[in-house]
Amino acid sequence: MLAVGLMSGTSLDGIDAALIETDGEGLARPIAFRGEAYSEQARRTLREATALALAFDHPRPNPEIAAAAELVTRSHILAVRKLLVDARVSPNDVDVIGFHGQTIAHRPARGWTWQIGDGAAMARALGIAVVSDFRAADVAAGGQGAPLLPVYHRALAADLAKPVAVLNLGGVGNLTYIGADDALIAFDTGPANALIDDWMLAETGRRYDEGGAFAATGRVDETVLTAMLDNDWFDQPPPKSLDRADFTIQPARGLSAADGATTLTAFTAISASYGLRLLPARPGRLIVAGGGRHNATLMAMLAEACGIVPEPIEALGWNGDATEAEGFAYMAARHLRGLPISFPGTTGVATAMTGGVLSRS
């Protein structure tokens, strides 16, 4: 079937839209990809909605969050239309859309997670079936609701020697381990780009450290780094997941702008390396996805911390910018076929589950 996948991450860069041909199992052929950047106003709206959501003890109606949800839905609908024009594909030929929405709070320990975006409105607007709200059922069943991409990582890595690991460095870092028997283990490793981006915005006014060039000019403050790494969370066995706001830049306050960027980059690398200690065997390769793979300073620190050369996902011929969006297209196809997307080894749910809510056009 033809499936569109949509992803908007916690970095708030924008929307990734991908079109693939898939059977929800071994076939996942990329056809087209398009990225749509959020405007600064949209980012402010989503940051404000996130701040509100994190103050709540459970999801609840709120006019500001409703406005943010409408913005997310409208922007994603436009992204799909542009993608299909680029691909010269009619909406009538698309079987399903996987719509992740925008995460504004993730609190699995409290039994809830919150992704905004209206799948039913998208289905009506585009005339295509939409699978959305991928995480809630897993969390309601006692799972972490994250990470969800491991099932797609396994499909992409089908021909690689095992064990192999995929490290996704988005706002939060997460690690997928694919064993020799194709069994999956996955969990969040800690912050990835989130703290670096927050620091850059606060200290320099820039949204991110392009290529890691700014961090390359500073030095690591070992006292701050040691204090940040002294956290029991890193030793907790999987499954485990984080909200973007669970760690903050506060420990680095008082450092120079450059030293803070360097220290937070080192923290990201070392906390990711700690994840390797929780795996049943050392992976033969470490494949890196997500925006963090573009940060040369972070990748060099990863190599030193892990003792293994991290390979950007493009080394396998994959499009690293499209991987997450493709994954949600793949999971939407799995939903239509009744196949699971989360597993005891990835989210801690008791039995494998097919997640998502289907909205027909």
KAMO-V391267 format. One record per pair of residues at least 6 apart in sequence whose C-alpha atoms are under 8 Angstrom apart, sorted by sequence separation. I is the first residue (numbers start at 0). J is the second residue. D is the distance in Angstrom with one decimal. If there is no record, write none. Layout:
I;J;D
I;J;D
This chain:
7;13;5.9
8;14;7.8
20;26;7.3
21;27;4.5
52;58;7.2
83;89;6.7
105;111;6.8
106;112;5.4
121;127;8.0
122;128;5.4
137;143;6.8
138;144;5.0
166;172;7.0
167;173;5.3
177;183;5.0
199;205;5.5
200;206;5.1
208;214;7.3
275;281;7.1
291;297;7.2
292;298;6.5
302;308;4.9
312;318;7.1
313;319;6.1
333;339;6.8
334;340;7.9
342;348;6.1
343;349;5.6
7;14;4.8
20;27;5.8
21;28;6.3
83;90;7.2
105;112;4.3
122;129;5.5
137;144;5.2
166;173;5.8
167;174;6.3
176;183;5.8
177;184;6.8
199;206;6.1
200;207;7.0
252;259;7.6
291;298;7.8
301;308;7.8
302;309;6.0
312;319;5.6
333;340;7.3
341;348;7.4
342;349;7.7
343;350;5.9
6;14;5.8
7;15;6.4
19;27;6.4
20;28;5.0
104;112;6.0
105;113;6.1
121;129;7.1
136;144;7.8
166;174;4.5
175;183;7.0
176;184;5.1
199;207;5.7
251;259;5.7
301;309;7.0
311;319;7.8
342;350;6.3
343;351;6.3
5;14;6.9
6;15;5.2
19;28;5.4
20;29;6.5
104;113;5.3
135;144;6.7
165;174;5.8
166;175;6.4
175;184;6.0
176;185;6.1
197;206;7.6
199;208;6.6
342;351;4.3
5;15;5.7
6;16;6.7
19;29;4.4
20;30;7.0
102;112;7.9
103;113;5.9
104;114;7.3
119;129;7.1
134;144;4.7
164;174;6.8
165;175;5.0
175;185;4.4
196;206;5.8
197;207;7.8
330;340;6.3
341;351;5.6
342;352;6.5
4;15;8.0
5;16;4.7
18;29;6.3
19;30;5.1
102;113;5.8
103;114;6.0
118;129;5.9
134;145;7.1
164;175;5.4
165;176;6.7
174;185;5.4
175;186;7.0
196;207;4.6
251;262;7.7
298;309;6.8
340;351;7.3
341;352;5.4
4;16;5.7
5;17;6.7
17;29;7.6
18;30;5.4
19;31;7.1
52;64;7.9
102;114;4.2
103;115;7.2
118;130;6.8
164;176;4.5
173;185;7.1
174;186;5.6
195;207;6.9
196;208;6.9
251;263;7.7
339;351;5.7
340;352;6.1
341;353;6.9
3;16;6.9
4;17;5.2
17;30;7.6
18;31;5.1
51;64;7.8
101;114;5.0
102;115;6.5
118;131;5.5
152;165;7.2
163;176;6.0
164;177;6.2
173;186;5.5
174;187;6.2
195;208;7.3
339;352;4.7
340;353;5.3
341;354;7.4
3;17;5.5
4;18;6.5
17;31;5.7
18;32;6.3
100;114;5.5
101;115;5.2
117;131;7.9
118;132;8.0
162;176;7.1
163;177;5.5
173;187;3.9
174;188;6.6
338;352;7.7
339;353;3.9
340;354;6.3
3;18;4.5
17;32;4.3
48;63;6.5
99;114;7.4
100;115;5.4
101;116;6.8
162;177;5.5
163;178;6.9
172;187;5.6
173;188;5.1
248;263;7.9
338;353;5.7
339;354;7.0
2;18;5.8
3;19;6.5
16;32;5.7
17;33;6.5
48;64;5.2
100;116;5.0
161;177;6.7
162;178;4.5
171;187;7.0
172;188;5.2
173;189;7.4
337;353;6.3
1;18;7.1
2;19;5.5
15;32;7.5
16;33;5.3
100;117;8.0
161;178;5.7
162;179;5.2
171;188;7.6
172;189;5.5
1;19;5.9
2;20;6.3
15;33;6.1
16;34;6.2
114;132;6.7
161;179;4.8
171;189;6.0
172;190;5.6
1;20;4.7
2;21;7.2
15;34;4.7
48;67;6.6
160;179;7.9
171;190;4.4
172;191;4.8
292;311;5.9
334;353;6.0
0;20;5.6
1;21;6.5
14;34;5.7
15;35;6.5
98;118;6.9
161;181;7.9
170;190;6.5
171;191;4.7
172;192;8.0
333;353;7.7
334;354;6.8
0;21;5.6
13;34;7.1
14;35;5.0
170;191;5.3
171;192;6.7
334;355;7.0
0;22;6.2
13;35;5.5
14;36;6.3
45;67;6.1
112;134;7.1
113;135;7.7
169;191;5.9
170;192;4.7
171;193;6.5
285;307;7.1
287;309;6.3
13;36;4.1
14;37;7.3
44;67;6.2
112;135;6.1
152;175;7.5
168;191;5.3
169;192;5.8
170;193;4.4
227;250;7.1
284;307;7.5
285;308;7.1
286;309;5.9
287;310;5.8
288;311;6.3
12;36;5.9
13;37;4.5
111;135;6.9
153;177;6.6
168;192;6.7
169;193;7.5
226;250;8.0
284;308;7.8
285;309;5.1
286;310;4.9
287;311;4.8
288;312;5.4
331;355;7.7
12;37;6.1
284;309;7.4
285;310;6.2
286;311;5.8
287;312;5.4
11;37;7.2
112;138;7.1
149;175;5.6
284;310;7.7
286;312;5.6
111;138;6.2
146;173;6.9
223;250;6.4
72;100;7.7
110;138;6.0
111;139;7.0
153;181;7.3
223;251;6.4
41;70;7.7
71;100;7.0
110;139;6.1
268;297;6.3
272;301;7.0
12;42;8.0
71;101;7.1
153;183;7.9
267;297;7.7
268;298;7.8
271;301;7.7
275;305;7.6
289;319;6.4
290;320;7.5
11;42;6.2
96;127;7.0
98;129;6.8
100;131;7.3
107;138;5.9
110;141;7.3
269;300;7.7
288;319;5.6
289;320;6.8
95;127;6.0
96;128;6.3
97;129;6.0
98;130;6.1
99;131;5.8
100;132;7.5
112;144;7.6
264;296;7.7
265;297;7.1
268;300;5.8
269;301;6.9
272;304;5.9
94;127;6.7
95;128;4.9
96;129;4.7
97;130;5.0
98;131;4.9
99;132;6.5
150;183;7.8
264;297;5.9
268;301;4.8
272;305;5.0
11;45;7.8
93;127;6.8
94;128;6.7
95;129;5.6
96;130;6.1
97;131;6.1
98;132;7.6
99;133;6.7
107;141;7.9
149;183;7.1
288;322;7.7
90;125;7.0
91;126;7.5
95;130;7.2
107;142;7.3
108;143;7.8
265;300;6.4
269;304;5.7
90;126;7.1
91;127;7.3
107;143;5.4
149;185;6.8
264;300;8.0
268;304;6.7
269;305;7.7
90;127;6.7
107;144;7.1
233;270;7.1
220;258;6.9
224;262;6.3
228;266;7.1
146;185;6.7
218;257;7.4
219;258;6.0
220;259;7.8
223;262;7.6
224;263;7.6
227;266;7.4
234;273;8.0
146;186;6.2
217;257;4.6
218;258;5.0
219;259;7.6
233;273;6.8
237;277;7.7
145;186;7.3
146;187;7.0
216;257;6.2
217;258;4.4
221;262;7.8
224;265;7.6
233;274;7.5
236;277;6.6
145;187;7.8
216;258;7.8
217;259;7.7
219;261;5.5
220;262;5.9
224;266;6.2
228;270;7.1
35;78;6.7
214;257;5.8
217;260;7.3
218;261;5.8
219;262;4.5
234;277;8.0
34;78;8.0
71;115;7.3
72;116;5.0
189;233;7.7
213;257;6.3
214;258;7.1
217;261;5.5
218;262;7.0
33;78;7.7
71;116;5.7
72;117;5.9
76;121;6.2
188;233;7.3
214;259;8.0
216;261;7.8
72;118;7.7
214;260;5.0
215;261;6.7
219;265;7.2
68;115;5.1
69;116;6.7
213;260;7.1
214;261;4.3
33;81;8.0
67;115;7.8
68;116;4.9
69;117;7.5
72;120;7.6
76;124;7.5
213;261;7.8
33;82;6.0
68;117;7.1
72;121;6.8
76;125;7.3
32;82;6.8
53;103;7.5
193;243;6.8
198;248;6.5
214;264;7.1
31;82;7.2
52;103;6.2
53;104;5.8
186;237;5.9
197;248;7.2
52;104;6.0
185;237;7.2
186;238;5.5
187;239;6.1
188;240;7.9
189;241;7.1
194;246;7.7
49;102;8.0
50;103;7.9
58;111;7.7
184;237;8.0
185;238;6.9
186;239;5.4
187;240;4.9
190;243;7.1
194;247;6.4
203;256;7.3
31;85;7.6
49;103;4.4
57;111;6.8
58;112;8.0
186;240;6.1
187;241;6.4
194;248;5.9
202;256;5.8
31;86;6.0
48;103;6.8
49;104;6.5
58;113;6.7
30;86;7.5
190;246;6.9
199;256;7.8
45;103;7.8
198;256;7.9
14;75;7.0
198;259;7.4
199;260;7.1
16;78;6.6
198;260;6.7
16;79;6.7
14;78;7.4
18;82;7.7
17;82;7.4
195;260;6.1
16;82;6.8
195;263;6.0
194;263;6.7
195;264;6.5
5;75;7.4
171;241;7.3
171;242;7.7
171;243;6.1
170;243;6.6
192;267;7.8
3;79;7.7
191;267;5.4
190;267;6.0
189;267;7.1
189;270;6.1
215;296;6.2
188;270;6.3
189;271;6.7
211;293;7.9
212;294;7.9
214;296;6.8
188;271;5.2
210;293;5.6
211;294;4.6
212;295;7.7
209;293;7.8
210;294;4.2
211;295;5.5
212;296;7.2
188;273;7.5
209;294;6.8
210;295;5.5
211;296;5.0
188;274;5.7
208;294;7.7
210;296;7.3
211;297;6.7
3;93;7.5
1;92;7.1
2;93;6.0
5;96;7.6
1;93;5.0
2;94;5.9
3;95;6.5
4;96;5.7
5;97;6.1
6;98;6.9
7;99;7.3
9;101;7.4
0;93;7.5
1;94;5.5
2;95;5.0
3;96;4.6
4;97;4.6
5;98;5.1
6;99;5.6
7;100;6.5
8;101;6.7
9;102;6.7
0;94;6.0
1;95;7.0
2;96;5.6
3;97;6.1
4;98;6.2
5;99;6.1
6;100;6.7
7;101;5.7
8;102;7.4
9;103;8.0
145;239;8.0
146;240;7.3
184;278;7.8
2;97;7.4
5;100;7.6
6;101;7.9
143;238;7.1
145;240;6.1
143;239;6.4
144;240;8.0
143;240;6.2
192;290;7.6
172;271;7.1
192;291;6.3
174;274;7.3
191;291;7.1
176;278;7.4
176;282;7.6
238;344;6.9
237;344;7.9
238;345;6.3
239;346;7.2
238;346;5.5
239;347;8.0
238;347;5.2
237;347;7.7
162;280;7.5
164;282;5.8
162;281;7.4
163;282;4.6
164;283;7.9
166;285;6.9
168;287;7.1
162;282;4.9
163;283;5.6
164;284;6.3
165;285;5.8
166;286;6.0
167;287;5.8
168;288;6.1
169;289;5.0
161;282;7.3
162;283;6.1
163;284;5.3
164;285;5.0
165;286;4.6
166;287;4.8
167;288;4.5
168;289;4.7
169;290;5.8
161;283;7.0
162;284;7.8
163;285;6.5
164;286;6.2
165;287;5.8
166;288;6.1
167;289;5.1
168;290;6.1
169;291;6.4
160;283;7.7
163;286;7.9
165;288;7.1
168;291;4.9
167;291;7.9
168;292;7.0
27;154;7.6
26;154;7.7
27;155;7.7
25;154;5.7
24;154;6.9
25;157;7.9
107;240;8.0
106;241;7.9
105;241;7.1
106;242;6.9
105;242;5.1
104;242;6.5
10;169;7.0
183;342;8.0
185;344;6.4
186;345;6.4
9;169;7.5
10;170;5.2
184;344;4.6
185;345;4.4
186;346;7.3
8;169;7.2
9;170;5.3
183;344;5.7
184;345;5.1
185;346;7.2
8;170;7.0
9;171;7.9
182;344;7.9
183;345;6.4
152;326;8.0
148;323;7.0
151;326;5.4
148;326;6.0
151;329;6.9
148;327;7.8
151;330;7.7
10;192;7.3
10;193;6.4
9;193;7.7
10;196;7.8
150;340;6.2
150;341;7.5
147;340;6.7
147;341;6.3
149;345;7.3
144;341;7.9
147;345;7.5
146;345;6.6
147;346;7.8
145;345;7.3
146;346;6.6
130;331;5.7
145;346;5.7
129;331;7.8
144;346;5.9
143;346;4.8
130;334;7.6
137;341;7.3
142;346;5.2
143;347;6.4
142;347;5.0
143;348;7.3
141;347;7.5
142;348;4.1
141;348;5.7
142;349;7.5
140;348;6.4
141;349;7.5
137;346;7.7
140;349;7.6
138;348;7.9
137;348;6.5
137;352;7.1
137;354;6.8
136;354;6.1
135;354;7.8
136;355;7.3
134;354;6.6
135;355;7.8
133;354;5.1
134;355;6.9
132;354;7.8
133;355;3.9
132;355;5.1
133;356;7.0
131;355;5.3
132;356;5.8
130;355;5.7
131;356;5.3
130;356;5.3
131;357;6.7
130;357;4.5
131;358;7.9
99;327;6.9
129;357;5.7
130;358;6.3
98;327;7.0
128;357;7.0
129;358;5.2
97;327;5.0
128;358;5.7
129;359;6.5
97;328;4.8
128;359;4.5
129;360;7.8
96;328;6.2
97;329;7.8
127;359;6.9
128;360;5.4
95;328;7.7
97;330;7.0
127;360;5.4
9;243;6.9
97;331;4.8
126;360;4.8
96;331;6.5
125;360;7.5
95;331;6.7
122;358;6.3
123;359;7.7
124;360;7.9
95;332;6.9
122;359;6.1
123;360;4.9
122;360;4.6
118;357;8.0
119;358;5.1
118;358;6.3
119;359;7.2
119;360;7.6
32;321;6.4
29;325;7.6
27;329;7.2
17;321;6.3
15;320;7.6
16;321;7.3
15;321;6.6
19;325;6.7
23;329;5.5
17;324;5.5
18;325;6.9
22;329;7.9
23;330;6.8
15;323;8.0
16;324;5.7
17;325;5.5
21;329;6.6
15;324;5.8
16;325;7.8
19;328;7.0
23;332;5.1
24;333;7.5
18;328;7.3
19;329;7.8
22;332;6.8
23;333;4.7
17;328;7.5
21;332;7.2
22;333;7.7
23;336;7.5
23;338;7.8
6;323;6.4
6;324;4.9
5;324;4.8
4;324;4.6
5;325;7.7
3;324;7.9
4;325;5.3
6;327;7.4
3;325;7.4
4;326;6.9
5;327;6.6
4;327;4.8
5;328;7.3
3;327;7.9
4;328;3.8
3;328;5.0
4;329;7.5
2;328;5.2
2;329;7.1
4;331;7.9
2;331;7.4
2;332;6.8
0;332;7.5
